[in-house]
């Protein structure tokens, strides 16, 4: 299957309660960088915006998607919790499944699909 067409979507949990590709990418960037501020920079957003998005994610899942450790001699950092990792994995699995459905439905309608 080619990379395109692809499905991009948001999961609605209620009014003003959505999970989409941006929030999931933020969690992935936190996991990759070990830092909310580094993840924010990587995504071109402010630390405050990243923190507010993480708080929104926490509200959606009813728990903490990330955990932070205070700095100091042992160093600090941020990482995804088991809940955060499961959330990213579930979203990406749904996304892959949606991509297959989109491709299957569009076969024969658009060239190269």
C-alpha positions as CSV (number, residue, x, y, z in Angstrom):
1,X,0.0,0.0,0.0
2,X,1.3,3.5,-0.9
3,X,1.7,6.2,1.7
4,X,-1.3,8.1,0.2
5,X,-4.2,8.5,0.4
6,X,-4.3,8.7,4.1
7,X,-7.0,9.3,6.7
8,X,-6.5,12.1,9.1
9,X,-9.1,12.3,11.9
10,X,-9.9,13.4,15.3
11,X,-11.7,11.3,17.9
12,X,-14.5,13.2,19.6
13,X,-15.1,12.5,23.3
14,X,-17.6,15.3,23.8
15,X,-17.9,19.1,23.4
16,X,-14.3,20.5,23.2
17,X,-12.9,17.1,24.0
18,X,-10.9,15.8,21.1
19,X,-7.9,13.7,20.4
20,X,-6.2,14.2,17.0
21,X,-2.9,13.9,15.2
22,X,-1.4,17.0,16.9
23,X,-1.9,15.9,20.4
24,X,-0.7,12.4,19.6
25,X,2.4,13.8,17.9
26,X,3.1,15.9,20.9
27,X,3.1,12.8,23.1
28,X,5.4,11.1,20.6
29,X,7.7,14.1,20.7
30,X,7.8,14.0,24.5
31,X,8.7,10.3,24.3
32,X,11.4,11.0,21.8
33,X,13.0,14.0,23.5
34,X,12.3,13.3,27.2
35,X,11.2,16.8,27.6
36,X,8.0,18.9,27.3
37,X,10.0,22.0,26.3
38,X,12.0,20.1,23.7
39,X,8.9,18.5,22.3
40,X,7.2,21.9,22.1
41,X,10.3,23.3,20.2
42,X,10.3,20.4,17.9
43,X,6.6,21.1,17.1
44,X,7.1,24.9,16.8
45,X,4.9,25.7,19.8
46,X,5.4,27.4,23.2
47,X,6.0,25.3,26.3
48,X,2.8,26.8,27.7
49,X,0.7,25.6,24.7
50,X,2.3,22.1,25.0
51,X,1.6,21.9,28.7
52,X,-2.1,23.0,28.1
53,X,-2.5,20.3,25.4
54,X,-1.0,17.7,27.8
55,X,-3.5,18.8,30.4
56,X,-6.3,18.4,27.9
57,X,-5.0,14.9,27.1
58,X,-4.9,14.0,30.8
59,X,-8.5,15.2,31.1
60,X,-9.6,12.9,28.2
61,X,-8.0,9.8,29.6
62,X,-8.8,10.5,33.2
63,X,-5.2,10.1,34.3
64,X,-1.7,11.2,33.5
65,X,-0.3,10.6,30.0
66,X,3.1,11.9,31.0
67,X,5.2,11.9,34.2
68,X,7.9,14.3,35.0
69,X,10.9,14.0,37.2
70,X,12.5,17.0,38.9
71,X,15.9,18.2,37.7
72,X,19.0,18.2,39.8
73,X,22.1,16.1,40.0
74,X,20.2,13.0,38.7
75,X,18.7,15.0,35.9
76,X,15.0,15.5,35.3
77,X,12.9,14.8,32.3
78,X,9.5,13.7,31.2
79,X,8.3,10.4,29.8
80,X,5.0,8.8,28.8
81,X,3.2,6.8,31.4
82,X,1.9,3.4,30.5
83,X,-1.5,5.1,29.9
84,X,0.2,7.6,27.5
85,X,1.9,4.9,25.6
86,X,-1.3,2.9,25.2
87,X,-3.1,6.0,24.0
88,X,-0.5,6.6,21.3
89,X,-0.4,3.0,20.3
90,X,-4.2,2.8,20.1
91,X,-4.5,6.0,18.1
92,X,-1.8,5.0,15.6
93,X,-3.4,1.5,15.2
94,X,-6.8,3.1,14.5
95,X,-5.1,5.4,12.0
96,X,-3.4,2.5,10.2
97,X,-6.8,0.6,10.0
98,X,-8.5,3.8,8.7
99,X,-5.7,4.1,6.0
100,X,-6.5,0.6,4.8
101,X,-10.3,1.4,4.6
102,X,-9.6,4.6,2.7
103,X,-7.3,2.9,0.2
104,X,-9.8,0.0,-0.3
105,X,-12.7,2.3,-0.8
106,X,-10.9,4.5,-3.3
107,X,-9.3,1.7,-5.4
108,X,-10.5,2.0,-9.0
109,X,-11.8,5.6,-8.5
110,X,-8.4,7.4,-8.4
111,X,-5.4,6.4,-10.4
112,X,-2.5,4.9,-8.4
113,X,-4.6,4.0,-5.3
